[in-house]
């Protein structure tokens, strides 16, 4: 299983690399407001979409993988504000020019480069002219060494393709976006502040308990902690916005 899936198996609930801080920063960067209709993609997209609707007054649609992720499906009052559709970012189940904004978290950096390009083209297609895209993705703070790239691949055990900031800008511009801006944040999976902000104390205790009860789990958790801590000058999170 990939690193986020492994952390989820330990009980971690916030699986986006920049945690709740990066999600909040992205919402602010997109300047969502009442009257906007926004697409939300990423882990727990249904819950994130509902949060976006409740805090910005925008209506939202979440892109989810299965029926169980449709968190508003059985609540008509919530469903008027936020709905969900099953699909993939590379083939979005929405018509052209459907959204004012698209919010994409922890998705593109877990794709192969060709998939990244296809997904961004699809996101460009479903946005209205002048629509905004916002991404919250894993990135390199500086160009990695070949050894560091290999270490990440070995640790992640699944598709992972972060880029330096210029690489993300190039990818967005190639898809047709302009007026780009971004900020960087820390990877919060293993930081004390990140765990405090992203998880309740009982959940954090359960994560550590789950890791300690199995030698293989503890070895993998410890290796990931050391990798992201020792090389924090390289690992980061990009929070970026572009306009169609």
N, C-alpha and C positions, 0 to 999 in steps of 0.2 A: 504494500500500500504506500501511497505517496506520503510525504511528511505531514501535510494538513490532515489527511485521513488518519494517520497514526496519532496525531494530537487529539483528534476527535474521539478516537478509540479510548484515550485516557480520560475523556470527559471534558476536554476543552470545547467551549461553545463559540468563542470568537475566533474564526479561522482565517480572517483577512490579515495580511502581513503587517499593515499599519494600525490594525485594531480600530477601536471606536474613535480615537483621535482622528485618524485619516478619513474615516467615513464622515465625521462632522465637518472636517475641513473641505471635503469634496462637495458636500451639500452647499456650504457657504460659497465656494468658488463657482458653482453652477448658477447661483442666484435664483434658485427656484422660488416660485411665488404662485399665488392663486391665479387660476386661468391656464397655467402650464399643464401639459400632459407629458409625463416622463416615463421612460423605460428604465428598469433597474435590473442589472445582471450581476450574478456572483453568488457566493455562498450565502445561504439563508436569505435569498433575494426577496421572498415573500414577506418576511418580517421586516427587512430593510425598507421595502417599498411602502409598507404600512406606516413605518416610522416617518418616512419622508412625507407622506401625505398628511399625517397628523401634525408635523412640525412646520410645514411650509404652505399648506393648503393646496398644493398641487395634487392633481389626480395622477395615479401611477398604475403601471402594468409591470409585473415581475415576470422575468423569464426563468422558468423552473424546469427541473428534470422529470418530476413525477407528481402525481395527483396529491400525495400527502404533503407536498410543499405549498399547496394553495391555502394559505392560512386564513383567508377571508371567505372561503367558498361557502360556508354555512352560516354566514352572518350578513344578511341583506344590507344592514346599515353601513357596515364596513366595506362591503363590496361596491357600494356606490362611489367610494373614494379610491379603492385599490383592488385590482384584480390580478390574475396570473394566467399565463399561457405556457404550455409545455413546448419546448423547442431548443434549438442550438443557436449560438451566436453566429455561426457560419452560414445559417439558413434561417433567418428570422421569420416567424410566422405573422408578419405585419405588413400592411401595404406601404407603398412609397409615401414619404412625407407625413407620417402618422404622429410623430412626437416633436415636442418643443425641445426636449433634452433627453440625453441618455447617460446613465450613471453605471459605469462598468468597474467592478472591483474583483481582484484576485481571480481573473479569468484569462486575460490575454497572455500574461507571463507564464501561464501553465499550458500554453499551446506551442506547437511547432511554428516556426516563422511563417510558413505558407498559410497556416490556419489563422495566425494573427492578422495577416494582410487581408484574408477573406472576410474575417469577422469585422474588421474596421470598415471595409467596403460596404458590408451589409448595414452596419450602424449608420454610415453616411447616407445610405439609401432611405432608411426609415425616418430620418430627421427632416423636418421642414427646412426650407431655406432660412438661413440665420440661426438654425437650431444649434444647441451646444452639446458637446460631448465632454464627459469628465471621466478620467481613469484613476484608479488607485491600484497600483501594481508594484511588484517586486522590481527593483532596479539595481544596477551597479553604481555606486557613488564615484568610482574611478575604474578605468579599464582593468579587468581582472587578469591575473596570470593564468596560463594554461592549467597549472596545478590547482588553482582556486576554482576554476570552472569544473574541473574533474571532481574536486571535493564536493561541490554542490550537487552535481549529477549523482554521485554515489550516495550522498546523504538523502536526497529528495526521493529517489526510487520511483520516478515518474516524470512525465514531460515538464520541463521547466526551462524557460528561455528569457531571463531578464536581459535588459539592455542598459547601457549608459543613457543619460538624459538625451543626448543628441540622437541616439538610436531611436528612442521613443518619439522624439520630434519628427524624425525622418519618416517613421512608420505612419504617424498621423497625417503628415503633409502628403505622403504618397496616396493616402486614402481620400484626399480632397479637403482636409481641414486646414484652417489658417487661424491667425490671431492667437497663437499658442502662448500659454503661460503655465508655469508650474512651480511647485515647491517640493522640498524633500522632507521626509520624516524617517524615523528609526523603525526597524523591524521590531515589533513589540511582543513577538511570541514568547520570549524568554526574559524580558527585562522586568525588574521589580515593579516599576511604574506601569508598564504595560499590563501585567497580570492584575495589579490593583484596579486599573481603569476598566479592564475588559471582563474580568470574572469576579464573582462574589467570593468572599473568603472561603466559604465552604467548598466551592467549586475548585478553587486553587488547591486546597488541601486534598481534594479527591484526585486531582491530576497527579500530584506528587505521590499519593498513596498508590495509585494505579501503576505508576512507573516503578516504584520500589518493590512491588509484589512479584515481579518477574525479572530475572537477570537480563534477558534479551531486551526487554522494554527499557530497563534502566540504562543499558549500554547505548541503545539508540538515542534515548532522551539526552543522556550526558554528552554524547558525541555532537548532537545538534546544538545543545547549549554552548559547548566549547567553540564550535565552528562559528556561530553567529556572534559570540562574545569576542573571541580572539581576533576576528576579522571584521569588526564593526565599521572600520574605515572603508570597507568595500561594500558591504551589504546595506541597502537602503530601500526606501519606498518612494515612488514618484506619485504625486497628486497633481494631475495636469488637466487643463481645459483647452478645447479648441472649438472653432465655429465653422459650420458648413457654409 
